[in-house]
Amino acid sequence: MAKHLTIYDFRDVDLMMKLSSEMSDEGEGIPSDEFADSLGMSRDVQAVSQRCSWMVRYGFFQFDKEKRLWTLSPAGERIVKAQELASGIDELAALDDEAMVDVMAHVTSRYRYGDRVTATLLRREFVHGTSPRSSAWSGTRKSKRRAA
């Protein structure tokens, strides 16, 4: 039996990438029920809507109250574009755990001195990746971490 997905299974970036792929070429957004369905969560439209509302507060999404459609904010669009262009991920994955300490120093510097939206996303990525409720912690996502 397949595990029932919850909204906690999705990183903010996952949601931004999915919303981007579901939006029309003209940038037209999608309603909550369609977004929930696209995530495989048609039974949990309210949970998806609540998370999307938080994504607005964080500066990742926008919501058109008249049309009742979700779209990416300009910051969300920049984040999605950066994800699509990311190069260096393989190099990071190849680093020894000890070398990641220096990478974390760079990440925390970006957190302190970068823009508010990026800082929020960095913090939330750390929280998601270290939360016992997340798919990253529970092992439902394949980990690249080497065995100790």
C-alpha positions as CSV (number, residue, x, y, z in Angstrom):
1,M,0.0,0.0,0.0
2,A,1.4,3.4,-1.0
3,K,2.1,6.0,1.7
4,H,-0.5,8.8,1.8
5,L,1.4,12.0,1.0
6,T,1.0,14.9,3.4
7,I,1.9,18.6,2.9
8,Y,5.0,18.0,5.1
9,D,6.5,15.7,2.4
10,F,7.1,18.7,0.1
11,R,9.9,21.2,0.5
12,D,9.2,24.8,-0.4
13,V,11.3,24.4,-3.5
14,D,9.3,21.3,-4.5
15,L,6.1,23.4,-4.3
16,M,7.6,26.3,-6.3
17,M,8.8,24.0,-9.0
18,K,5.5,22.2,-9.2
19,L,3.5,25.5,-9.3
20,S,5.8,26.7,-12.0
21,S,5.2,23.6,-14.1
22,E,1.4,23.9,-13.6
23,M,1.1,27.6,-14.5
24,S,0.2,28.5,-18.1
25,D,2.8,29.8,-20.5
26,E,1.2,33.2,-20.0
27,G,1.8,33.0,-16.3
28,E,-1.8,32.3,-15.4
29,G,-2.0,30.6,-12.0
30,I,-4.0,27.7,-10.8
31,P,-6.7,27.3,-8.2
32,S,-6.2,25.4,-4.9
33,D,-8.1,22.2,-5.9
34,E,-6.1,21.8,-9.2
35,F,-2.8,22.4,-7.4
36,A,-3.7,19.9,-4.7
37,D,-4.7,17.4,-7.4
38,S,-1.4,18.0,-9.2
39,L,0.5,17.1,-6.0
40,G,-1.5,13.9,-5.5
41,M,-3.3,15.5,-2.6
42,S,-6.9,16.0,-3.9
43,R,-8.2,14.8,-0.5
44,D,-6.3,17.6,1.3
45,V,-7.1,20.8,-0.5
46,Q,-7.4,22.7,2.7
47,A,-3.9,21.7,3.8
48,V,-2.5,22.7,0.4
49,S,-4.3,26.0,0.6
50,Q,-2.9,26.7,4.0
51,R,0.6,25.9,3.0
52,C,0.2,28.1,-0.1
53,S,-0.9,30.9,2.1
54,W,2.3,30.5,4.1
55,M,4.2,30.6,0.9
56,V,2.6,34.0,0.2
57,R,3.7,35.2,3.6
58,Y,7.3,34.0,3.0
59,G,7.4,35.8,-0.4
60,F,7.4,32.7,-2.6
61,F,3.9,32.7,-4.0
62,Q,1.2,35.3,-4.8
63,F,-2.5,34.9,-4.7
64,D,-5.0,36.7,-6.9
65,K,-8.0,37.2,-4.6
66,E,-10.4,38.0,-7.5
67,K,-9.5,35.0,-9.7
68,R,-8.5,32.8,-6.7
69,L,-5.3,31.6,-8.4
70,W,-1.9,30.9,-7.1
71,T,1.2,32.1,-9.0
72,L,4.9,32.4,-8.2
73,S,6.1,35.8,-6.8
74,P,9.0,37.5,-8.6
75,A,11.3,36.0,-5.9
76,G,9.7,32.6,-6.4
77,E,10.4,32.9,-10.1
78,R,14.0,33.7,-9.4
79,I,14.4,30.7,-7.1
80,V,12.8,28.4,-9.7
81,K,15.1,29.7,-12.4
82,A,18.1,29.3,-10.2
83,Q,17.1,25.7,-9.4
84,E,16.8,25.0,-13.2
85,L,20.3,26.5,-13.8
86,A,22.0,25.0,-10.7
87,S,25.4,23.6,-11.6
88,G,27.7,22.4,-8.8
89,I,25.2,20.1,-7.1
90,D,27.2,17.0,-8.1
91,E,30.4,18.7,-6.8
92,L,28.7,19.4,-3.5
93,A,27.5,15.8,-3.2
94,A,31.0,14.6,-3.8
95,L,32.5,16.6,-0.9
96,D,33.6,14.8,2.3
97,D,31.3,15.5,5.3
98,E,34.2,17.4,6.9
99,A,34.4,19.8,3.9
100,M,30.7,20.5,4.3
101,V,31.6,22.6,7.4
102,D,33.1,25.3,5.2
103,V,30.0,25.1,2.9
104,M,27.8,25.6,5.9
105,A,29.8,28.7,6.8
106,H,29.1,30.1,3.3
107,V,25.4,29.2,3.7
108,T,25.1,31.0,7.0
109,S,26.8,34.0,5.5
110,R,24.2,34.1,2.8
111,Y,21.5,33.7,5.4
112,R,22.8,36.7,7.3
113,Y,23.6,39.0,4.4
114,G,21.3,37.9,1.6
115,D,17.8,39.1,0.8
116,R,14.9,38.2,3.2
117,V,13.2,35.7,0.9
118,T,16.4,33.7,0.3
119,A,17.2,33.8,4.0
120,T,13.7,32.4,4.8
121,L,14.1,29.6,2.2
122,L,17.6,28.7,3.6
123,R,16.2,28.5,7.1
124,R,13.2,26.4,6.0
125,E,15.4,24.0,4.0
126,F,17.5,23.4,7.1
127,V,14.4,22.9,9.3
128,H,12.8,20.6,6.7
129,G,15.9,18.5,6.3
130,T,16.4,18.1,10.0
131,S,12.8,17.6,11.1
132,P,11.8,14.1,12.2
133,R,8.5,14.7,10.4
134,S,10.1,15.3,7.0
135,S,10.6,12.8,4.3
136,A,14.3,13.6,4.3
137,W,14.6,12.4,8.0
138,S,12.2,9.4,7.7
139,G,14.1,7.9,4.8
140,T,11.2,8.1,2.4
141,R,13.5,10.0,0.1
142,K,16.6,8.3,-1.0
143,S,19.6,9.7,0.8
144,K,23.0,10.3,-0.8
145,R,24.7,10.3,2.6
146,R,27.4,7.7,3.0
147,A,27.2,5.1,5.7
148,A,29.3,5.9,8.8
